[in-house]
C-alpha cells in the first residue's frame, strides 16, 4: 500500500456520513415526548436534514463559508453606489438548504399544530452545520409576529418570508420567489439602551410613510430584503419597515458603512448602515416602537437558545466521536473513567439546553394558552441568559477532549469556540437578560406562577430540585437587593427549569446527575466533577452519536 494512503494509527475516523438527527438519542426522546401526535412526522422531517448535516460536503461548506468571509462592494465598475455584499458559494449552499428546510417563517403560515416545535428541531439540527447563516434565517422567522401589528403589512410581506425558496439578490420584493428579513435597533451611542437612539424619522405627505436619517451600529445580513428598525419621531421611539429595494425596483437610499470584523460568525455579513433620506413605512403606533419590535426580539431570543444548544451538541458529538476512536495509556479514551466523567457532564449540559429550547418552541404552538404564553415570556429570558452563558465554557471543555487536534483549525473546534459567546451577546447580553427576568417577575402578572407551575409538575420527585425551588421563592420574597442578585435569580431559576425538564423527558440517570450537580451542589464547578455513584457510562452511551 502506498504510505500516503495508509490509515493513520490511533487517529479518529472522519465524523462523516452519520445522520446527526437520528443518531441523537436525547433529541429523538425529546421529539417523542414533546411532539405528541406529530412526533412521527417530526422524525420524518428530520431524516433528510440530519443526513445532509452529517456529510463531508456539509463540513466542507462550513469551513469554506468562514474561510472566505463576505466582501462589501460599495460601488460598481462605473463608480455608481450599489452597496452590495458578495458571498462565497458555500454561503449560498447553506442558505439554500436552510431556507428549503422551512427554517425561516414557514411556521407562521402553517396549519401544523406543532409547526414551531418542528421548525425548532430542524433549526437545532441544521445549526450544527454552520451558525453564521442561521442569523438571517432567524431574523426572517422572527419578523412575522412584529409585522402582525399591522395586518396589511403582514399580508404584504409574510408570503415571501415564509417561502422555502432562497432567491438571492436585490430586486423588487414582489418579483422575488423568497424574501429574507433583518433588524436594526442598536446605535453606537447607546447599544442596548434603545431610549437614546438618535436616528430621526420625518413623516412625508403620504400617510404612514417616513424618511429616516441616522446610523445603525449592528445590522446583520445587510443583503436581506427588508428590515425592522427603530427611529425617533415627535412621539418617541417608533418601529419602521425598511426595504432594500423599493416596489418600483429602485434602490432605497442606504449606505453600508462597513462590515464588522468579528471574533467568530465570520460568514455572516454584520454591518453598519447609514440612513440618508431612506424610505420607510411605520409599523405600529408612533412612540411605541420598542413594544412593537419586542415580539421580534422574543423570537430571536428563542433561536439564540436553540443556536447555543446546537453548538453544544456539535461540540459534544465531536468530543465523544474522538474519544471513541482514540486510545491512550492502553485503552480507548471513552473507556477511561476521567474521560467518561467529562463526557457525561458535557452530555448533561447539551441535553438540558436542547430541552429548554424545544420546550419554549412548543409553547409557541399554543399562543392562546395563558400558561404557555407566560412560560414563554419568563422562560425565554431565563434560558437566553443561562444556556447562552454556559456555552463557551462547555465548548472549551469539549475542544480540550480532542487535545492538540482540537486546537487545530481543520478540526472545526476553534470555529465552534469562536462562535460560542455570540448568542450570549446578541439580543441582549447577560445583564440585560438577567434584569429582564426581574422585570417580567415584577411587572407581568402570571410569569412567576407559570414558572412555579412548570417546575411544580415534578414536585416531590427530586428533593434537590424541591429545595432549590423553595430557595428561589424565599429570595424573591425579599426584593431588597433584587438588581444586585439578578444574575443569581436568573441562573437558579433557569437551572431549576432545566432540571424539571430533565426529570420529565430525559433518562433517569441523566436527570439524577443533572439535579445532583446543577441543583444539589455536588459539583466542583468544572466539567468532569460529577459526584460518584452515578451511571456516567450510561449517560455517555445514550448521548454519543451512534455510528
C-alpha positions as semicolon CSV with decimal commas, in nm:
position;residue;x (nm);y (nm);z (nm)
1;X;0,000;0,000;0,000
2;X;0,119;0,349;-0,080
3;X;0,232;0,506;0,251
4;X;0,033;0,817;0,174
5;X;-0,286;0,611;0,168
6;X;-0,232;0,425;0,493
7;X;-0,482;0,483;0,768
8;X;-0,305;0,684;1,042
9;X;-0,256;0,488;1,359
10;X;-0,464;0,590;1,660
11;X;-0,649;0,870;1,481
12;X;-1,027;0,904;1,474
13;X;-1,205;0,812;1,155
14;X;-1,387;1,108;0,993
15;X;-1,708;1,204;1,167
16;X;-1,898;1,196;0,837
17;X;-2,197;1,013;0,688
18;X;-2,374;0,999;1,022
19;X;-2,736;1,113;1,036
20;X;-2,687;1,355;1,324
21;X;-3,060;1,375;1,397
22;X;-3,132;1,003;1,407
23;X;-2,806;0,940;1,595
24;X;-2,904;1,193;1,863
25;X;-3,099;0,985;2,115
26;X;-3,173;1,277;2,351
27;X;-3,324;1,470;2,059
28;X;-3,531;1,174;1,946
29;X;-3,657;1,124;2,303
30;X;-3,749;1,493;2,326
31;X;-3,938;1,477;1,996
32;X;-4,133;1,174;2,119
33;X;-4,221;1,349;2,447
34;X;-4,298;1,699;2,318
35;X;-4,427;1,620;1,970
36;X;-4,732;1,421;2,075
37;X;-4,933;1,306;1,776
38;X;-4,691;1,492;1,546
39;X;-4,379;1,315;1,677
40;X;-4,365;1,071;1,387
41;X;-4,400;1,349;1,131
42;X;-4,123;1,548;1,303
43;X;-3,889;1,249;1,299
44;X;-3,960;1,203;0,929
45;X;-3,896;1,574;0,869
46;X;-3,558;1,549;1,046
47;X;-3,436;1,250;0,846
48;X;-3,305;1,437;0,537
49;X;-3,182;1,732;0,745
50;X;-2,978;1,511;0,974
51;X;-2,847;1,304;0,685
52;X;-2,719;1,605;0,490
53;X;-2,589;1,781;0,801
54;X;-2,369;1,481;0,878
55;X;-2,190;1,469;0,543
56;X;-1,836;1,563;0,449
57;X;-1,988;1,802;0,195
58;X;-2,165;1,998;0,467
59;X;-1,847;2,008;0,676
60;X;-1,655;2,150;0,382
61;X;-1,910;2,426;0,326
62;X;-1,891;2,509;0,699
63;X;-1,518;2,572;0,671
64;X;-1,524;2,748;0,334
65;X;-1,800;2,993;0,429
66;X;-1,588;3,108;0,722
67;X;-1,251;3,089;0,549
68;X;-1,380;3,323;0,276
69;X;-1,599;3,579;0,454
70;X;-1,833;3,820;0,274
71;X;-1,694;4,121;0,094
72;X;-1,856;4,464;0,071
73;X;-1,875;4,612;-0,277
74;X;-1,963;4,980;-0,228
75;X;-1,962;5,076;-0,597
76;X;-1,983;4,905;-0,933
77;X;-1,716;4,932;-1,203
78;X;-1,864;5,260;-1,324
79;X;-1,841;5,418;-0,979
80;X;-2,213;5,402;-0,910
81;X;-2,303;5,336;-0,548
82;X;-2,451;4,987;-0,514
83;X;-2,365;4,872;-0,158
84;X;-2,383;4,502;-0,225
85;X;-2,219;4,212;-0,045
86;X;-2,053;3,923;-0,223
87;X;-2,063;3,584;-0,052
88;X;-1,869;3,267;-0,113
89;X;-2,069;2,994;-0,292
90;X;-2,068;2,789;0,030
91;X;-2,280;3,058;0,196
92;X;-2,541;3,024;-0,076
93;X;-2,528;2,642;-0,047
94;X;-2,601;2,671;0,325
95;X;-2,874;2,931;0,283
96;X;-3,049;2,745;0,004
97;X;-3,082;2,439;0,220
98;X;-3,168;2,618;0,542
99;X;-3,447;2,810;0,371
100;X;-3,552;2,498;0,183
101;X;-3,597;2,308;0,509
102;X;-3,857;2,566;0,615
103;X;-3,643;2,722;0,889
104;X;-3,747;3,078;0,809
105;X;-4,107;3,199;0,851
106;X;-4,292;2,890;0,730
107;X;-4,439;2,801;1,074
108;X;-4,640;3,124;1,082
109;X;-4,840;3,019;0,775
110;X;-4,867;2,650;0,862
111;X;-5,172;2,470;1,000
112;X;-4,949;2,207;1,161
113;X;-5,028;2,212;1,537
114;X;-4,657;2,155;1,611
115;X;-4,517;2,384;1,341
116;X;-4,287;2,582;1,569
117;X;-4,159;2,275;1,751
118;X;-4,098;2,105;1,418
119;X;-3,905;2,402;1,289
120;X;-3,707;2,425;1,617
121;X;-3,586;2,066;1,582
122;X;-3,476;2,142;1,227
123;X;-3,303;2,463;1,336
124;X;-3,121;2,275;1,615
125;X;-3,011;2,002;1,375
126;X;-2,912;2,215;1,075
127;X;-2,743;2,471;1,301
128;X;-2,481;2,208;1,380
129;X;-2,351;2,254;1,025
130;X;-2,274;2,629;1,043
131;X;-2,404;2,905;1,266
132;X;-2,337;3,225;1,071
133;X;-2,602;3,169;0,806
134;X;-2,858;3,091;1,077
135;X;-2,869;3,463;1,164
136;X;-3,067;3,576;0,855
137;X;-3,277;3,261;0,889
138;X;-3,360;3,358;1,247
139;X;-3,439;3,718;1,158
140;X;-3,673;3,606;0,883
141;X;-3,855;3,375;1,122
142;X;-3,876;3,633;1,398
143;X;-4,002;3,931;1,199
144;X;-4,351;3,795;1,134
145;X;-4,505;3,837;1,483
146;X;-4,393;4,200;1,482
147;X;-4,532;4,258;1,131
148;X;-4,868;4,130;1,253
149;X;-4,907;4,457;1,440
150;X;-5,023;4,585;1,102
151;X;-5,232;4,323;0,916
152;X;-5,182;4,499;0,583
153;X;-4,803;4,496;0,611
154;X;-4,809;4,137;0,738
155;X;-5,015;4,030;0,436
156;X;-4,773;4,209;0,206
157;X;-4,451;4,055;0,341
158;X;-4,532;3,722;0,510
159;X;-4,583;3,502;0,200
160;X;-4,236;3,585;0,070
161;X;-4,077;3,547;0,413
162;X;-4,246;3,208;0,458
163;X;-4,125;3,081;0,121
164;X;-3,893;2,780;0,109
165;X;-3,714;2,923;-0,195
166;X;-3,383;3,101;-0,149
167;X;-3,378;3,386;-0,401
168;X;-3,063;3,592;-0,350
169;X;-3,014;3,940;-0,491
170;X;-3,151;4,293;-0,469
171;X;-3,469;4,317;-0,673
172;X;-3,821;4,448;-0,618
173;X;-3,977;4,232;-0,342
174;X;-4,285;4,145;-0,548
175;X;-4,060;3,995;-0,817
176;X;-3,880;3,753;-0,586
177;X;-3,970;3,393;-0,504
178;X;-3,848;3,423;-0,148
179;X;-3,760;3,704;0,092
180;X;-3,528;3,746;0,390
181;X;-3,554;3,994;0,678
182;X;-3,319;4,169;0,919
183;X;-3,331;4,407;1,213
184;X;-3,154;4,728;1,313
185;X;-3,203;4,851;1,669
186;X;-2,872;4,937;1,833
187;X;-2,675;5,253;1,769
188;X;-2,317;5,342;1,854
189;X;-2,402;5,587;2,131
190;X;-2,637;5,360;2,323
191;X;-2,608;4,990;2,249
192;X;-2,876;4,811;2,449
193;X;-3,019;5,140;2,579
194;X;-3,259;5,193;2,291
195;X;-3,410;5,502;2,454
196;X;-3,111;5,710;2,344
197;X;-3,130;5,615;1,977
198;X;-3,075;5,919;1,758
199;X;-3,197;5,807;1,413
200;X;-3,469;6,051;1,309
201;X;-3,789;5,973;1,119
202;X;-3,976;6,252;0,937
203;X;-4,326;6,192;0,803
204;X;-4,388;6,253;0,434
205;X;-4,708;6,376;0,273
206;X;-4,818;6,014;0,227
207;X;-4,987;5,863;0,531
208;X;-4,767;5,611;0,710
209;X;-4,456;5,685;0,505
210;X;-4,141;5,843;0,651
211;X;-3,784;5,933;0,567
212;X;-3,507;5,816;0,801
213;X;-3,173;5,979;0,877
214;X;-2,921;5,819;1,111
215;X;-2,679;5,536;1,178
216;X;-2,725;5,173;1,285
217;X;-2,429;5,015;1,463
218;X;-2,516;4,647;1,412
219;X;-2,734;4,518;1,130
220;X;-2,684;4,158;1,030
221;X;-2,715;4,034;0,674
222;X;-2,749;4,368;0,501
223;X;-2,831;4,198;0,171
224;X;-3,166;4,089;0,312
225;X;-3,478;4,228;0,151
226;X;-3,644;4,408;0,441
227;X;-3,555;4,533;0,789
228;X;-3,733;4,641;1,101
229;X;-3,559;4,941;1,256
230;X;-3,622;5,189;1,534
231;X;-3,617;5,566;1,481
232;X;-3,732;5,872;1,673
233;X;-4,047;6,063;1,581
234;X;-4,201;6,353;1,772
235;X;-4,384;6,092;1,980
236;X;-4,073;5,892;2,063
237;X;-3,914;5,566;1,950
238;X;-4,111;5,412;1,663
239;X;-4,075;5,095;1,458
240;X;-4,038;5,108;1,080
241;X;-4,029;4,867;0,787
242;X;-3,733;4,947;0,559
243;X;-3,695;4,757;0,228
244;X;-3,359;4,745;0,048
245;X;-3,535;4,779;-0,289
246;X;-3,849;4,986;-0,344
247;X;-4,156;4,848;-0,526
248;X;-4,057;5,028;-0,847
249;X;-3,724;4,844;-0,850
250;X;-3,508;5,139;-0,745
251;X;-3,262;5,110;-0,456
252;X;-3,369;5,258;-0,125
253;X;-3,105;5,519;-0,033
254;X;-2,899;5,330;0,224
255;X;-2,524;5,308;0,272
256;X;-2,331;5,013;0,409
257;X;-2,052;5,186;0,601
258;X;-1,853;4,871;0,670
259;X;-1,875;4,504;0,758
260;X;-1,785;4,412;1,116
261;X;-1,468;4,211;1,171
262;X;-1,592;3,982;1,448
263;X;-1,441;3,721;1,679
264;X;-1,648;3,450;1,513
265;X;-1,956;3,437;1,294
266;X;-1,727;3,530;1,007
267;X;-1,955;3,400;0,733
268;X;-2,234;3,641;0,830
269;X;-2,218;3,998;0,699
270;X;-2,284;4,201;1,014
271;X;-2,273;4,564;0,910
272;X;-2,310;4,929;0,995
273;X;-2,577;5,112;0,799
274;X;-2,621;5,480;0,728
275;X;-2,969;5,615;0,652
276;X;-2,989;5,932;0,448
277;X;-3,344;6,013;0,342
278;X;-3,421;5,640;0,348
279;X;-3,781;5,549;0,272
280;X;-3,971;5,361;0,544
281;X;-4,323;5,265;0,647
282;X;-4,435;5,295;1,007
283;X;-4,519;4,969;1,185
284;X;-4,745;5,019;1,484
285;X;-4,812;5,340;1,669
286;X;-4,571;5,630;1,693
287;X;-4,383;5,624;2,020
288;X;-4,447;5,251;2,071
289;X;-4,155;5,119;1,871
290;X;-3,986;4,914;2,140
291;X;-4,313;4,745;2,233
292;X;-4,373;4,670;1,863
293;X;-4,031;4,526;1,786
294;X;-4,007;4,330;2,112
295;X;-4,209;4,047;1,953
296;X;-3,927;4,006;1,703
297;X;-3,670;4,019;1,982
298;X;-3,854;3,745;2,174
299;X;-3,847;3,512;1,876
300;X;-3,480;3,583;1,807
301;X;-3,402;3,503;2,170
302;X;-3,557;3,162;2,128
303;X;-3,323;3,097;1,838
304;X;-3,030;3,216;2,050
305;X;-3,116;2,936;2,292
306;X;-3,156;2,681;2,015
307;X;-2,841;2,802;1,843
308;X;-2,635;2,770;2,160
309;X;-2,779;2,425;2,224
310;X;-2,691;2,334;1,866
311;X;-2,331;2,447;1,916
312;X;-2,307;2,245;2,238
313;X;-2,445;1,933;2,074
314;X;-2,196;1,965;1,788
315;X;-1,911;2,014;2,035
316;X;-2,015;1,714;2,245
317;X;-2,062;1,493;1,940
318;X;-1,715;1,577;1,810
319;X;-1,561;1,512;2,152
320;X;-1,742;1,181;2,201
321;X;-1,657;1,066;1,847
322;X;-1,289;1,143;1,903
323;X;-1,286;0,969;2,240
324;X;-1,446;0,659;2,092
325;X;-1,173;0,623;1,828
326;X;-0,866;0,745;2,017
327;X;-0,658;0,544;2,265
328;X;-0,412;0,648;2,533
329;X;-0,238;0,467;2,817
330;X;-0,355;0,129;2,692
331;X;-0,729;0,192;2,650
332;X;-0,977;0,389;2,442
333;X;-1,039;0,735;2,583
334;X;-1,411;0,671;2,606
335;X;-1,347;0,373;2,836
336;X;-1,135;0,569;3,085
337;X;-1,314;0,697;3,397
338;X;-1,178;1,051;3,385
339;X;-1,290;1,099;3,024
340;X;-1,625;0,933;3,091
341;X;-1,683;1,187;3,369
342;X;-1,610;1,479;3,138
343;X;-1,821;1,348;2,851
344;X;-2,115;1,269;3,080
345;X;-2,101;1,623;3,219
346;X;-2,090;1,770;2,867
347;X;-2,383;1,550;2,766
348;X;-2,593;1,684;3,054
349;X;-2,523;2,045;2,958
350;X;-2,604;1,978;2,595
351;X;-2,930;1,795;2,657
352;X;-3,057;2,043;2,917
353;X;-3,000;2,330;2,675
354;X;-3,177;2,146;2,394
355;X;-3,478;2,064;2,615
356;X;-3,515;2,426;2,723
357;X;-3,519;2,546;2,361
358;X;-3,763;2,282;2,239
359;X;-3,996;2,328;2,536
360;X;-4,022;2,701;2,464
361;X;-4,073;2,631;2,093
362;X;-4,361;2,401;2,186
363;X;-4,510;2,690;2,385
364;X;-4,508;2,895;2,063
365;X;-4,753;2,644;1,918
366;X;-5,009;2,728;2,189
367;X;-5,033;3,110;2,184
368;X;-5,386;3,114;2,330
369;X;-5,290;2,909;2,638
370;X;-5,221;3,151;2,924
371;X;-4,974;2,922;3,099
372;X;-4,779;2,858;2,779
373;X;-4,775;3,229;2,697
374;X;-4,645;3,326;3,041
375;X;-4,397;3,040;3,048
376;X;-4,261;3,153;2,714
377;X;-4,219;3,506;2,847
378;X;-4,021;3,413;3,158
379;X;-3,860;3,104;3,008
380;X;-3,709;3,291;2,715
381;X;-3,544;3,548;2,940
382;X;-3,415;3,281;3,179
383;X;-3,289;3,040;2,918
384;X;-3,144;3,307;2,690
385;X;-2,935;3,418;2,985
386;X;-2,834;3,075;3,116
387;X;-2,799;2,844;2,815
388;X;-2,606;3,100;2,612
389;X;-2,387;3,185;2,910
390;X;-2,296;2,818;2,965
391;X;-2,199;2,752;2,604
392;X;-1,843;2,896;2,587
393;X;-1,725;2,703;2,893
394;X;-1,884;2,383;2,765
395;X;-1,737;2,417;2,415
396;X;-1,392;2,494;2,557
397;X;-1,402;2,171;2,757
398;X;-1,519;1,972;2,455
399;X;-1,234;2,117;2,249
400;X;-0,990;2,002;2,516
401;X;-1,118;1,644;2,479
402;X;-0,951;1,640;2,137
403;X;-0,624;1,768;2,279
404;X;-0,395;1,935;2,027
405;X;-0,613;1,804;1,744
406;X;-0,897;2,017;1,878
407;X;-0,680;2,330;1,873
408;X;-0,612;2,288;1,502
409;X;-0,844;2,480;1,271
410;X;-0,909;2,177;1,050
411;X;-1,090;2,005;1,338
412;X;-1,360;2,271;1,337
413;X;-1,345;2,307;1,713
414;X;-1,185;2,656;1,701
415;X;-1,472;2,764;1,476
416;X;-1,721;2,639;1,735
417;X;-1,527;2,801;2,018
418;X;-1,520;3,142;1,849
419;X;-1,891;3,109;1,779
420;X;-1,979;3,007;2,134
421;X;-2,002;3,355;2,301
422;X;-2,215;3,507;2,027
423;X;-2,566;3,420;2,139
424;X;-2,498;3,546;2,491
425;X;-2,427;3,891;2,343
426;X;-2,686;3,910;2,064
427;X;-3,041;4,019;2,154
428;X;-2,941;4,145;2,498
429;X;-2,623;4,049;2,681
430;X;-2,611;3,886;3,024
431;X;-2,710;4,178;3,244
432;X;-2,985;4,287;3,006
433;X;-3,148;3,944;3,016
434;X;-3,099;3,894;3,390
435;X;-3,267;4,229;3,457
436;X;-3,540;4,138;3,209
437;X;-3,614;3,836;3,427
438;X;-3,673;4,068;3,724
439;X;-3,882;4,300;3,508
440;X;-4,104;4,014;3,395
441;X;-4,145;3,883;3,750
442;X;-4,234;4,222;3,895
443;X;-4,443;4,375;3,617
444;X;-4,609;4,095;3,424
445;X;-4,872;3,901;3,613
446;X;-4,857;3,527;3,574
447;X;-4,489;3,483;3,490
448;X;-4,380;3,360;3,832
449;X;-4,687;3,139;3,856
450;X;-4,608;2,992;3,513
451;X;-4,252;2,906;3,620
452;X;-4,371;2,766;3,953
453;X;-4,640;2,557;3,782
454;X;-4,399;2,423;3,520
455;X;-4,130;2,317;3,766
456;X;-4,405;2,204;4,005
457;X;-4,507;1,926;3,765
458;X;-4,223;1,721;3,915
459;X;-4,268;1,833;4,276
460;X;-4,175;1,550;4,510
461;X;-3,970;1,357;4,253
462;X;-3,633;1,503;4,348
463;X;-3,559;1,658;4,686
464;X;-3,271;1,864;4,545
465;X;-3,497;2,034;4,292
466;X;-3,768;2,093;4,554
467;X;-3,516;2,258;4,785
468;X;-3,383;2,477;4,505
469;X;-3,736;2,595;4,419
470;X;-3,802;2,686;4,783
471;X;-3,471;2,874;4,799
472;X;-3,561;3,084;4,494
473;X;-3,906;3,168;4,627
474;X;-3,758;3,282;4,958
475;X;-3,510;3,501;4,773
476;X;-3,781;3,656;4,557
477;X;-3,989;3,735;4,863
478;X;-3,720;3,982;4,976
479;X;-3,668;4,231;4,692
480;X;-3,421;4,449;4,885
481;X;-3,120;4,357;4,670
482;X;-3,313;4,250;4,363
483;X;-3,099;4,416;4,096
484;X;-2,770;4,307;4,252
485;X;-2,893;3,948;4,269
486;X;-3,047;3,943;3,919
487;X;-2,785;3,705;3,782
488;X;-2,823;3,465;4,074
489;X;-3,201;3,461;4,032
490;X;-3,182;3,407;3,656
491;X;-2,918;3,136;3,687
492;X;-3,101;2,945;3,958
493;X;-3,446;2,968;3,802
494;X;-3,310;2,860;3,464
495;X;-3,123;2,560;3,607
496;X;-3,434;2,456;3,801
497;X;-3,644;2,477;3,485
498;X;-3,386;2,262;3,306
499;X;-3,386;2,017;3,595
500;X;-3,761;1,977;3,577
501;X;-3,739;1,913;3,202
502;X;-3,463;1,657;3,252
503;X;-3,677;1,471;3,507
504;X;-3,975;1,469;3,271
505;X;-3,809;1,399;2,938
506;X;-3,457;1,259;2,986
507;X;-3,331;0,927;3,119
508;X;-3,342;0,869;3,498
509;X;-2,962;0,852;3,508
510;X;-2,918;1,186;3,328
511;X;-3,187;1,358;3,536
512;X;-3,030;1,230;3,859
513;X;-2,685;1,352;3,755
514;X;-2,817;1,691;3,646
515;X;-3,004;1,755;3,970
516;X;-2,714;1,630;4,183
517;X;-2,464;1,860;4,012
518;X;-2,655;2,169;3,899
519;X;-2,907;2,185;4,185
520;X;-2,770;1,975;4,470
521;X;-2,430;2,139;4,497
522;X;-2,240;1,816;4,431
523;X;-2,021;1,970;4,163
524;X;-1,683;2,144;4,176
525;X;-1,766;2,398;3,906
526;X;-1,568;2,244;3,622
527;X;-1,680;1,975;3,380
528;X;-1,583;1,624;3,484
529;X;-1,651;1,669;3,856
530;X;-1,985;1,490;3,883
531;X;-2,041;1,309;4,213
532;X;-1,969;0,940;4,248
533;X;-2,238;0,675;4,235
534;X;-2,399;0,799;3,913
535;X;-2,440;0,600;3,593
536;X;-2,196;0,810;3,395
537;X;-2,121;0,540;3,139
538;X;-2,492;0,504;3,066
539;X;-2,527;0,880;3,020
540;X;-2,244;0,886;2,767
541;X;-2,366;0,580;2,578
542;X;-2,712;0,730;2,540
543;X;-2,588;1,072;2,430
544;X;-2,300;0,989;2,197
545;X;-2,380;0,986;1,824
546;X;-2,445;0,632;1,708
547;X;-2,215;0,509;1,433
